[in-house]
Amino acid sequence: MSVRNALLGLIRQKPRHGYELLTAFTALVGGEKNWEVKPAQIYMTLNRLNQAGLIHIERVEQEGGTEKQIYAITGKGEAELKKWLVEPVKTTYRRDEFFLKWMISLALEDGDPVRLLYLQRASLYKELHKLNQEKMKANPGTELAHVLLLDQAIMHTEADLRWLDMIEARLDEIKRQPLPEGEPRSPEGEPRSRGRPAKVREEIQPDDPGG
């Protein structure tokens, strides 16, 4: 959805063809190393936006024997873009692959959660060094937006390192706690009652007067 709506915004800025949108998007996010989008994804997204009535082909240009379709935004697309721009962005910090991997290592008898912490920490320090080197090379006079994006990445990486320190400091306490298992459920997805099933009371039928 982010790429889709970003393309809408770039077309809203000015009508463009597919390759222009690819290069503009790549430049906007700071290069392929930050967010790689394939040409096929761009053209597939444009086709879907066109089918949904959010953009339309304004004109076709002939350049070197190749036809280029120039897309412009529609009124419906304007409304969609405006809605997206004012919606807060939801974070995904709770859906963390390292945390999942680390919890699995705790669950396994031969797992090594301490080694995972060390490996992750080493990887984060390498990433932090790389980000700082890239920031040093950036020119704040002409690339301030990119510098601020790097600052965000640096802050997140530093926060992740502090979080790993917190985990390591409380690892023994975590190991003493039972791992979450979830509530048992039936094959139909209904929660199973814990313990022995309740006895069913048989209703005593009154004697049949006619018996």
Buried (B, 14 or more C-beta within 10 A) or exposed (E): EEBBBBBBBBBBEEBBBBEBBBEBBBEBBBEEEEBEBEEEBBBEBBEEBBEEEBBBEBEEEEEEEEEBBBBBBBEEBEEBBEEBEEEEEEEEEEEEEBEEEBBEBBEEEEBEBEEBBEEBBEEBEEBBEEBEEBBEEBEEEEBEEBBEBBEEBBEBBEEBBEBBEEBBEEBEEEEEEEEEEEEEEEEEEEEEEEEEEEEEEEEEEEEEEEE
